[in-house]
């Protein structure tokens, strides 16, 4: 779906600033480049994990055997101020310094903005150790610099009743490639309605169910042809896996139903900088060049409790839903549903 591609493009666009300064970061050293990139991109990759694990369940009622529903679901995760900046302390870096002499400063994450711009420098020494030059560059901005404060996604989702009180769910975004960015998403879930197994379950005013769901996201950005940095096979590669465990309750009214749930989400994200990079120090007459292959990775883990409240309108085979999810990244969800 286009909105998932948009979300990835928003995430990747924040890296374009960093990409243009990646040679400077690598010149400062692999450890410094990895430390800065970890703090810069982690809020965005964690936000994507919370976002894509949302929207799995709109009713505690499961479909009867062989009954089905197809949906188009959109999510929008909201960025808190605490996710827009991090503290860069130069004492934690080997070779990165603020030009104004500061030793610690709040700087933008992939969601934030540096206003005014922040100038830093590193010192590069040639192979002989006799010549040293300062490499000066501006720290990358984030999405707030272009007035973007939400992270969107959308996907196709289906559910099918397989036997009494049990249904399976599938979600899918076909692999889309555009402007050197390729994305794809798949997921599967199992929902069991506990009230279906009670002796007087049909008389109970609420449906209560449990859900287990898995989501996988893959994205790749190949920027070799951009020739920002000399080298080959230069890519950003993102792989995310998340699990959702949720208990849900909903009313049993014929047209409008209300639902709510408590869940637990856990996930991992692997962001890899792949390829070969040849970085030049730029020292006059004694220009030095260093080569890095698959220089570093950024790994993140999330886990946390979440709560959902929402409503669903059903008119025959057609339905609409809207809900709000409270978690580390609060997310609103809307969807259109067709089924029997």
C-alpha positions as a Python dict, from the first residue, in 0.01 Angstrom:
ca = {
    (1, 'X'): (0, 0, 0),
    (2, 'X'): (113, 348, -83),
    (3, 'X'): (101, 481, 276),
    (4, 'X'): (346, 219, 399),
    (5, 'X'): (576, 318, 116),
    (6, 'X'): (523, 682, 221),
    (7, 'X'): (616, 596, 580),
    (8, 'X'): (936, 428, 467),
    (9, 'X'): (1014, 720, 237),
    (10, 'X'): (965, 960, 529),
    (11, 'X'): (1202, 750, 736),
    (12, 'X'): (1451, 726, 451),
    (13, 'X'): (1423, 1097, 376),
    (14, 'X'): (1553, 1175, 723),
    (15, 'X'): (1858, 967, 634),
    (16, 'X'): (1926, 1169, 320),
    (17, 'X'): (2071, 1442, 538),
    (18, 'X'): (2282, 1184, 721),
    (19, 'X'): (2369, 1012, 395),
    (20, 'X'): (2522, 1330, 259),
    (21, 'X'): (2731, 1356, 576),
    (22, 'X'): (2797, 984, 607),
    (23, 'X'): (3147, 1021, 467),
    (24, 'X'): (3220, 1283, 736),
    (25, 'X'): (3079, 1059, 1008),
    (26, 'X'): (3282, 764, 882),
    (27, 'X'): (3589, 985, 869),
    (28, 'X'): (3534, 1048, 1240),
    (29, 'X'): (3551, 671, 1292),
    (30, 'X'): (3320, 370, 1282),
    (31, 'X'): (3241, 388, 1655),
    (32, 'X'): (3138, 755, 1635),
    (33, 'X'): (2935, 698, 1319),
    (34, 'X'): (2750, 405, 1476),
    (35, 'X'): (2685, 586, 1806),
    (36, 'X'): (2542, 894, 1634),
    (37, 'X'): (2332, 695, 1385),
    (38, 'X'): (2192, 479, 1667),
    (39, 'X'): (2070, 779, 1865),
    (40, 'X'): (1950, 957, 1550),
    (41, 'X'): (1748, 680, 1385),
    (42, 'X'): (1629, 467, 1681),
    (43, 'X'): (1314, 671, 1757),
    (44, 'X'): (1203, 628, 1393),
    (45, 'X'): (1266, 253, 1375),
    (46, 'X'): (1098, 200, 1714),
    (47, 'X'): (803, 413, 1600),
    (48, 'X'): (764, 194, 1291),
    (49, 'X'): (751, -118, 1511),
    (50, 'X'): (469, 24, 1721),
    (51, 'X'): (290, 153, 1411),
    (52, 'X'): (291, -168, 1207),
    (53, 'X'): (186, -383, 1506),
    (54, 'X'): (-137, -180, 1530),
    (55, 'X'): (-475, -235, 1363),
    (56, 'X'): (-500, -611, 1408),
    (57, 'X'): (-833, -631, 1591),
    (58, 'X'): (-1157, -428, 1575),
    (59, 'X'): (-1400, -671, 1740),
    (60, 'X'): (-1386, -948, 1995),
    (61, 'X'): (-1639, -1138, 1782),
    (62, 'X'): (-1474, -1384, 1545),
    (63, 'X'): (-1614, -1488, 1209),
    (64, 'X'): (-1821, -1802, 1180),
    (65, 'X'): (-1652, -2090, 993),
    (66, 'X'): (-1585, -1997, 628),
    (67, 'X'): (-1716, -1641, 676),
    (68, 'X'): (-1461, -1375, 586),
    (69, 'X'): (-1381, -1003, 586),
    (70, 'X'): (-1139, -799, 375),
    (71, 'X'): (-1013, -463, 503),
    (72, 'X'): (-805, -164, 410),
    (73, 'X'): (-654, -25, 732),
    (74, 'X'): (-455, 292, 787),
    (75, 'X'): (-249, 388, 1093),
    (76, 'X'): (-100, 720, 1199),
    (77, 'X'): (148, 725, 1490),
    (78, 'X'): (204, 1054, 1670),
    (79, 'X'): (553, 1170, 1764),
    (80, 'X'): (607, 1294, 2120),
    (81, 'X'): (852, 1575, 2192),
    (82, 'X'): (1074, 1333, 2387),
    (83, 'X'): (1133, 1138, 2063),
    (84, 'X'): (1249, 1443, 1868),
    (85, 'X'): (1585, 1505, 2037),
    (86, 'X'): (1867, 1329, 2217),
    (87, 'X'): (2164, 1447, 2423),
    (88, 'X'): (2489, 1438, 2230),
    (89, 'X'): (2773, 1435, 2482),
    (90, 'X'): (3110, 1466, 2311),
    (91, 'X'): (3281, 1286, 2601),
    (92, 'X'): (3112, 969, 2473),
    (93, 'X'): (3267, 1014, 2127),
    (94, 'X'): (3623, 955, 2017),
    (95, 'X'): (3647, 1226, 1755),
    (96, 'X'): (3339, 1449, 1738),
    (97, 'X'): (3327, 1804, 1873),
    (98, 'X'): (3088, 2100, 1871),
    (99, 'X'): (3229, 2398, 1685),
    (100, 'X'): (3105, 2639, 1954),
    (101, 'X'): (3304, 2454, 2222),
    (102, 'X'): (3004, 2291, 2395),
    (103, 'X'): (3049, 1944, 2538),
    (104, 'X'): (2681, 1848, 2561),
    (105, 'X'): (2379, 1958, 2361),
    (106, 'X'): (2027, 1848, 2262),
    (107, 'X'): (2030, 1758, 1891),
    (108, 'X'): (1765, 1634, 1648),
    (109, 'X'): (1667, 1272, 1602),
    (110, 'X'): (1512, 1155, 1274),
    (111, 'X'): (1187, 1309, 1405),
    (112, 'X'): (1333, 1642, 1520),
    (113, 'X'): (1484, 1969, 1403),
    (114, 'X'): (1802, 2162, 1482),
    (115, 'X'): (1707, 2529, 1489),
    (116, 'X'): (1953, 2687, 1442),
    (117, 'X'): (2174, 2437, 1259),
    (118, 'X'): (2446, 2270, 1468),
    (119, 'X'): (2804, 2269, 1342),
    (120, 'X'): (3044, 1993, 1447),
    (121, 'X'): (3390, 1882, 1344),
    (122, 'X'): (3624, 1584, 1365),
    (123, 'X'): (4000, 1561, 1322),
    (124, 'X'): (4145, 1337, 1050),
    (125, 'X'): (4511, 1233, 1047),
    (126, 'X'): (4691, 1099, 741),
    (127, 'X'): (4854, 755, 736),
    (128, 'X'): (5189, 896, 845),
    (129, 'X'): (5040, 1056, 1154),
    (130, 'X'): (5213, 1385, 1072),
    (131, 'X'): (4929, 1582, 914),
    (132, 'X'): (4593, 1654, 1073),
    (133, 'X'): (4291, 1835, 933),
    (134, 'X'): (3956, 1933, 1080),
    (135, 'X'): (3652, 1812, 885),
    (136, 'X'): (3354, 2035, 956),
    (137, 'X'): (2991, 1948, 885),
    (138, 'X'): (2633, 2024, 990),
    (139, 'X'): (2438, 1768, 1191),
    (140, 'X'): (2138, 1619, 1003),
    (141, 'X'): (1786, 1749, 1046),
    (142, 'X'): (1476, 1534, 1100),
    (143, 'X'): (1113, 1530, 988),
    (144, 'X'): (1010, 1824, 1208),
    (145, 'X'): (1221, 2045, 981),
    (146, 'X'): (963, 1980, 706),
    (147, 'X'): (663, 1998, 947),
    (148, 'X'): (598, 1622, 960),
    (149, 'X'): (497, 1495, 1305),
    (150, 'X'): (317, 1167, 1226),
    (151, 'X'): (426, 832, 1088),
    (152, 'X'): (164, 675, 855),
    (153, 'X'): (111, 324, 721),
    (154, 'X'): (-163, 130, 543),
    (155, 'X'): (-213, -232, 443),
    (156, 'X'): (-458, -495, 324),
    (157, 'X'): (-592, -728, 589),
    (158, 'X'): (-824, -1027, 587),
    (159, 'X'): (-983, -1256, 843),
    (160, 'X'): (-1146, -1594, 801),
    (161, 'X'): (-1341, -1814, 1041),
    (162, 'X'): (-1189, -2161, 1044),
    (163, 'X'): (-1390, -2337, 1316),
    (164, 'X'): (-1599, -2251, 1621),
    (165, 'X'): (-1473, -1946, 1807),
    (166, 'X'): (-1153, -1924, 1602),
    (167, 'X'): (-1037, -1715, 1308),
    (168, 'X'): (-710, -1649, 1128),
    (169, 'X'): (-592, -1307, 1012),
    (170, 'X'): (-351, -1214, 735),
    (171, 'X'): (-208, -875, 639),
    (172, 'X'): (-6, -791, 331),
    (173, 'X'): (165, -514, 141),
    (174, 'X'): (314, -633, -190),
    (175, 'X'): (677, -543, -251),
    (176, 'X'): (688, -194, -399),
    (177, 'X'): (1000, -50, -561),
    (178, 'X'): (1026, 317, -645),
    (179, 'X'): (1316, 561, -653),
    (180, 'X'): (1562, 291, -537),
    (181, 'X'): (1346, 213, -230),
    (182, 'X'): (1180, -129, -196),
    (183, 'X'): (933, -213, 81),
    (184, 'X'): (709, -505, 174),
    (185, 'X'): (505, -624, 471),
    (186, 'X'): (344, -954, 574),
    (187, 'X'): (172, -1068, 889),
    (188, 'X'): (-47, -1340, 1040),
    (189, 'X'): (-262, -1368, 1350),
    (190, 'X'): (-487, -1608, 1540),
    (191, 'X'): (-790, -1489, 1739),
    (192, 'X'): (-1000, -1703, 1973),
    (193, 'X'): (-1336, -1586, 2113),
    (194, 'X'): (-1355, -1731, 2464),
    (195, 'X'): (-1723, -1647, 2517),
    (196, 'X'): (-1815, -1879, 2227),
    (197, 'X'): (-1725, -2173, 2451),
    (198, 'X'): (-1939, -2069, 2749),
    (199, 'X'): (-2261, -2266, 2804),
    (200, 'X'): (-2469, -1947, 2770),
    (201, 'X'): (-2224, -1757, 2551),
    (202, 'X'): (-2495, -1625, 2318),
    (203, 'X'): (-2667, -1458, 2614),
    (204, 'X'): (-2352, -1290, 2744),
    (205, 'X'): (-2367, -912, 2664),
    (206, 'X'): (-2001, -890, 2565),
    (207, 'X'): (-1769, -1090, 2345),
    (208, 'X'): (-1424, -1156, 2492),
    (209, 'X'): (-1134, -1288, 2290),
    (210, 'X'): (-756, -1321, 2277),
    (211, 'X'): (-521, -1245, 1986),
    (212, 'X'): (-165, -1340, 1894),
    (213, 'X'): (-27, -1167, 1582),
    (214, 'X'): (309, -1140, 1402),
    (215, 'X'): (422, -867, 1158),
    (216, 'X'): (733, -856, 938),
    (217, 'X'): (852, -544, 755),
    (218, 'X'): (1138, -532, 502),
    (219, 'X'): (1275, -217, 340),
    (220, 'X'): (1584, -151, 131),
    (221, 'X'): (1727, 173, -6),
    (222, 'X'): (2005, 138, -267),
    (223, 'X'): (2181, 473, -310),
    (224, 'X'): (2491, 351, -496),
    (225, 'X'): (2396, 545, -810),
    (226, 'X'): (2363, 871, -614),
    (227, 'X'): (2743, 883, -592),
    (228, 'X'): (2728, 1065, -258),
    (229, 'X'): (3017, 856, -131),
    (230, 'X'): (3269, 669, -343),
    (231, 'X'): (3217, 293, -328),
    (232, 'X'): (2998, 2, -439),
    (233, 'X'): (2669, -167, -341),
    (234, 'X'): (2577, 103, -91),
    (235, 'X'): (2245, 33, 80),
    (236, 'X'): (2037, 93, 390),
    (237, 'X'): (1856, -230, 482),
    (238, 'X'): (1577, -245, 741),
    (239, 'X'): (1418, -565, 879),
    (240, 'X'): (1157, -549, 1155),
    (241, 'X'): (966, -824, 1337),
    (242, 'X'): (698, -767, 1600),
    (243, 'X'): (456, -973, 1810),
    (244, 'X'): (129, -856, 1962),
    (245, 'X'): (-59, -1035, 2244),
    (246, 'X'): (-395, -877, 2320),
    (247, 'X'): (-714, -941, 2518),
    (248, 'X'): (-1021, -774, 2365),
    (249, 'X'): (-1384, -712, 2459),
    (250, 'X'): (-1664, -572, 2246),
    (251, 'X'): (-2039, -524, 2251),
    (252, 'X'): (-2279, -742, 2049),
    (253, 'X'): (-2506, -481, 1892),
    (254, 'X'): (-2633, -518, 1533),
    (255, 'X'): (-2504, -190, 1384),
    (256, 'X'): (-2265, 7, 1606),
    (257, 'X'): (-2029, -173, 1844),
    (258, 'X'): (-1771, -46, 2087),
    (259, 'X'): (-1453, -229, 2175),
    (260, 'X'): (-1149, -205, 2393),
    (261, 'X'): (-844, -410, 2474),
    (262, 'X'): (-521, -444, 2669),
    (263, 'X'): (-217, -583, 2494),
    (264, 'X'): (157, -633, 2501),
    (265, 'X'): (380, -564, 2202),
    (266, 'X'): (740, -675, 2155),
    (267, 'X'): (967, -644, 1853),
    (268, 'X'): (1314, -612, 1704),
    (269, 'X'): (1457, -387, 1435),
    (270, 'X'): (1780, -431, 1239),
    (271, 'X'): (1905, -134, 1036),
    (272, 'X'): (2219, -219, 839),
    (273, 'X'): (2453, 12, 648),
    (274, 'X'): (2578, -217, 373),
    (275, 'X'): (2831, -189, 92),
    (276, 'X'): (3179, -47, 44),
    (277, 'X'): (3264, 314, 132),
    (278, 'X'): (3588, 491, 46),
    (279, 'X'): (3631, 799, 261),
    (280, 'X'): (3892, 1065, 188),
    (281, 'X'): (4041, 1277, 461),
    (282, 'X'): (4099, 1570, 228),
    (283, 'X'): (4443, 1664, 361),
    (284, 'X'): (4621, 1868, 92),
    (285, 'X'): (4908, 1690, -85),
    (286, 'X'): (4877, 1396, 153),
    (287, 'X'): (4518, 1295, 86),
    (288, 'X'): (4437, 979, 279),
    (289, 'X'): (4167, 730, 194),
    (290, 'X'): (4007, 465, 411),
    (291, 'X'): (3777, 187, 296),
    (292, 'X'): (3490, 45, 501),
    (293, 'X'): (3279, -259, 408),
    (294, 'X'): (2937, -306, 575),
    (295, 'X'): (3051, -52, 833),
    (296, 'X'): (2784, -86, 1104),
    (297, 'X'): (2435, -188, 1212),
    (298, 'X'): (2176, -36, 1446),
    (299, 'X'): (1970, -287, 1644),
    (300, 'X'): (1667, -198, 1854),
    (301, 'X'): (1423, -386, 2075),
    (302, 'X'): (1086, -267, 2202),
    (303, 'X'): (836, -404, 2451),
    (304, 'X'): (546, -247, 2631),
    (305, 'X'): (183, -249, 2733),
    (306, 'X'): (-80, -89, 2511),
    (307, 'X'): (-450, -9, 2542),
    (308, 'X'): (-707, 37, 2264),
    (309, 'X'): (-1056, 191, 2252),
    (310, 'X'): (-1269, 220, 1940),
    (311, 'X'): (-1597, 176, 1758),
    (312, 'X'): (-1711, -14, 1449),
    (313, 'X'): (-2011, 51, 1226),
    (314, 'X'): (-2153, -244, 1030),
    (315, 'X'): (-2412, -209, 754),
    (316, 'X'): (-2466, -546, 591),
    (317, 'X'): (-2149, -652, 416),
    (318, 'X'): (-1990, -305, 464),
    (319, 'X'): (-1818, -168, 773),
    (320, 'X'): (-1609, 120, 910),
    (321, 'X'): (-1394, 144, 1221),
    (322, 'X'): (-1193, 404, 1411),
    (323, 'X'): (-984, 351, 1723),
    (324, 'X'): (-706, 503, 1928),
    (325, 'X'): (-417, 309, 2073),
    (326, 'X'): (-223, 427, 2380),
    (327, 'X'): (138, 313, 2392),
    (328, 'X'): (492, 452, 2366),
    (329, 'X'): (384, 583, 2024),
    (330, 'X'): (11, 663, 2036),
    (331, 'X'): (-157, 554, 1714),
    (332, 'X'): (-491, 629, 1550),
    (333, 'X'): (-639, 368, 1318),
    (334, 'X'): (-923, 380, 1062),
    (335, 'X'): (-1045, 114, 824),
    (336, 'X'): (-1296, 7, 561),
    (337, 'X'): (-1426, -349, 573),
    (338, 'X'): (-1615, -577, 332),
    (339, 'X'): (-1730, -924, 421),
    (340, 'X'): (-1994, -1180, 507),
}
